[in-house]
Amino acid sequence: MPVTGKVDAVVLKRSSGPRTAEAIALNELRDAIIRGDLPPGTQIRQGAAAEQLGLSVIPVREALKTLAGEGIVAYQAQRGYTVAQLRPDSVDDIFRLRLMLESQAEEEAAARLRPQDLAEMRDALDAQRQATEAGDAHAAILANKAFHFALLDRCDNEWLMRFVRQLWEALEPHRALAYRRAAEHGDRTRADAILDEHEAILVQLETGDTDAALQAMARHRESGHGDFHRLLTESDPAQ
């Protein structure tokens, strides 16, 4: 996958969210990556990011260290921080761990699911459908995550969920690239398939068929595995 180079255009801005300097930097950097404004391979210049956010370099550096710990950005001596680039073998490793950990979290969460959780999943799915119709890749990504975590957050194993979230976050830069690329080309084939898969999962949970829902989630995860492989292959000039 080619490196996209440095980004000097303004893609970061102060929001009404977290108020500490480091929290602001972390929130805005993460959001820019999820939006796809900082795609995989993009070098993040600490000074430029700090200037755009109206902060000193120190909180930006600390935020980047946090993102590096999550696998969202990578650090190299003499080059600094770049948005993480995955290779197909890395994706295989991530999904192998997701199969073990996320499936366990889903099973535990499904046993504790409440009517309000199902309502949250329905609201997230409706928002994802509206975002897909509007071609809003960022909103679709956020709604997609909200759908899954309305269920996953019912898992009461804190350590299990910590690793599930880290594996999920590691894929965000490439998820943003995939959604944005599809939206730009007007290609809704996979987006519509994801909506159908989510609808089937939710109906099964709503009707109490937990075993079928868990099996559907496993197939949905495997489809996502294939999506990321295709994305990386299409983006790699050596292929």
C-alpha positions in Angstrom: 0.0 0.0 0.0 1.6 3.3 -1.0 2.4 5.9 1.6 0.3 9.0 1.1 2.8 11.4 2.4 2.6 14.4 4.8 -0.7 16.3 5.2 -0.4 20.0 5.8 -3.9 21.0 5.0 -6.2 21.7 7.9 -8.0 18.4 8.8 -8.0 18.9 12.6 -10.1 21.3 14.6 -11.1 22.0 18.2 -14.4 20.5 19.2 -16.8 20.9 22.1 -15.8 17.4 23.3 -13.0 16.6 25.9 -11.5 19.7 27.6 -8.0 18.6 28.7 -5.3 19.3 26.2 -4.3 15.7 25.7 -8.0 14.5 25.5 -8.7 17.1 22.9 -5.7 16.0 20.8 -6.6 12.3 21.2 -10.2 12.9 20.3 -9.5 15.0 17.2 -6.7 12.8 15.9 -8.8 9.7 16.3 -11.8 11.3 14.7 -9.7 12.5 11.7 -8.4 9.0 11.2 -11.9 7.5 11.4 -13.2 10.1 9.0 -10.5 9.1 6.6 -8.9 12.6 6.5 -5.7 10.9 7.7 -5.6 7.7 5.7 -3.2 4.8 6.3 0.5 5.7 5.6 -0.1 9.4 6.3 2.7 11.1 8.3 1.4 13.1 11.2 3.6 16.1 11.9 3.3 16.9 15.6 4.0 20.6 15.1 1.4 21.1 12.4 -1.2 19.1 14.3 -0.5 21.1 17.5 -0.9 24.4 15.5 -4.2 23.3 13.9 -5.6 22.4 17.4 -4.2 25.5 19.1 -2.2 23.3 21.5 1.4 22.8 22.5 3.3 19.8 21.0 3.4 17.9 24.3 -0.3 16.9 24.5 -0.2 16.0 20.8 2.8 13.8 21.4 1.1 12.1 24.3 -2.0 11.5 22.3 0.0 9.9 19.5 1.7 7.6 22.0 -1.7 6.5 23.2 -2.8 5.8 19.6 0.5 4.0 18.9 -0.3 1.8 21.9 -3.7 1.0 20.3 -2.1 0.1 17.0 -3.8 3.0 15.2 -0.6 4.9 14.5 3.0 3.6 14.2 6.2 5.2 15.3 9.6 5.0 13.5 12.8 6.7 14.5 13.8 9.6 12.2 10.3 9.6 10.6 7.9 10.0 13.5 4.3 8.9 13.6 2.3 7.7 10.7 -1.3 6.3 10.5 -0.8 2.5 10.7 -0.6 0.4 7.5 -1.7 -3.2 7.7 -0.6 -6.1 5.6 -2.7 -9.1 4.8 -0.9 -11.3 7.3 -1.5 -8.7 10.0 -5.2 -8.7 9.1 -5.2 -12.5 9.5 -3.6 -12.2 12.9 -6.2 -9.6 14.0 -9.2 -11.6 12.8 -7.8 -14.8 14.4 -7.8 -13.0 17.7 -11.2 -11.5 17.0 -12.6 -15.0 16.4 -11.4 -16.1 19.8 -12.1 -13.0 21.9 -15.0 -11.2 20.2 -17.0 -14.4 19.8 -16.7 -15.0 23.5 -17.7 -11.4 24.3 -20.7 -11.7 22.0 -21.8 -14.9 23.7 -21.5 -13.4 27.2 -23.2 -10.2 26.1 -26.1 -11.9 24.3 -27.0 -13.7 27.5 -27.3 -10.3 29.3 -29.1 -8.4 26.5 -31.9 -6.1 27.5 -34.8 -4.6 25.5 -33.1 -1.2 25.6 -30.0 -2.7 24.1 -32.0 -4.1 21.2 -33.6 -0.7 20.8 -30.1 0.9 20.6 -29.1 -1.6 18.0 -32.2 -0.8 16.0 -31.5 2.9 16.2 -27.9 2.4 15.1 -29.0 0.2 12.2 -31.5 2.9 11.1 -28.7 5.5 11.3 -26.4 3.3 9.3 -29.0 2.8 6.6 -29.6 6.6 6.4 -25.9 7.3 6.2 -25.5 4.7 3.4 -28.3 6.3 1.5 -26.7 9.7 1.9 -23.2 8.4 1.0 -21.9 9.7 4.3 -19.0 7.3 5.0 -18.1 8.8 8.4 -21.6 8.5 9.8 -21.9 5.0 8.4 -18.7 4.0 10.3 -19.9 5.4 13.5 -23.3 3.8 13.2 -21.7 0.5 12.3 -19.6 0.6 15.5 -22.6 1.7 17.6 -24.5 -1.3 16.3 -21.9 -3.8 17.4 -21.0 -2.2 20.7 -24.7 -1.9 21.8 -24.4 -5.6 22.1 -20.7 -6.0 23.0 -20.9 -3.5 25.9 -23.2 -5.9 27.7 -20.2 -8.2 28.3 -19.1 -7.5 31.8 -15.6 -8.9 31.4 -13.5 -5.7 31.5 -10.3 -7.2 30.4 -11.9 -9.1 27.5 -13.6 -6.0 26.3 -10.3 -4.0 26.5 -8.7 -6.3 24.0 -11.8 -6.5 21.8 -11.8 -2.7 21.6 -8.1 -2.6 20.7 -8.5 -5.1 17.9 -11.5 -3.2 16.6 -9.6 0.2 16.7 -6.6 -1.3 14.9 -8.8 -1.7 11.8 -10.3 1.8 11.9 -7.9 3.5 9.4 -8.6 0.9 6.8 -12.3 0.7 7.6 -12.4 4.4 6.9 -10.5 4.0 3.7 -12.9 1.2 2.5 -16.1 3.1 3.3 -14.9 6.4 1.8 -13.6 4.7 -1.3 -16.9 2.9 -1.9 -18.9 6.1 -1.2 -16.8 8.1 -3.7 -17.4 5.6 -6.4 -21.1 5.2 -5.6 -20.6 1.5 -4.9 -23.2 0.4 -2.4 -22.9 -3.4 -3.0 -21.0 -4.3 0.1 -22.6 -1.5 2.2 -26.1 -2.9 1.4 -24.9 -6.4 2.2 -23.6 -5.3 5.6 -27.0 -3.7 6.3 -28.7 -7.0 5.4 -26.4 -8.9 7.6 -27.0 -6.5 10.5 -30.8 -6.8 10.0 -30.7 -10.6 10.1 -28.6 -10.5 13.3 -30.9 -8.1 15.0 -34.1 -9.9 14.0 -32.6 -13.1 15.4 -31.8 -11.4 18.7 -35.2 -9.7 18.8 -36.9 -13.1 18.4 -34.7 -14.8 21.0 -32.8 -17.0 18.6 -29.5 -16.4 20.2 -27.6 -19.4 18.7 -28.6 -18.3 15.1 -27.6 -14.7 15.9 -24.1 -15.8 17.2 -23.6 -17.9 14.0 -24.7 -15.0 11.9 -22.2 -12.7 13.7 -19.4 -15.2 13.0 -20.3 -15.2 9.3 -20.5 -11.4 9.3 -17.0 -11.3 10.9 -15.6 -13.6 8.3 -17.1 -11.5 5.5 -15.3 -8.5 7.1 -12.1 -10.4 7.0 -12.5 -10.9 3.3 -13.3 -7.2 2.8 -10.1 -6.1 4.4 -8.0 -8.6 2.4 -9.6 -7.2 -0.8 -8.9 -3.6 0.3 -5.2 -4.3 1.0 -4.8 -6.2 -2.2 -6.4 -3.4 -4.3 -4.2 -0.8 -2.6 -0.9 -2.6 -3.0 0.9 -1.6 -6.2 2.9 -4.9 -6.1 -0.3 -6.9 -6.6 
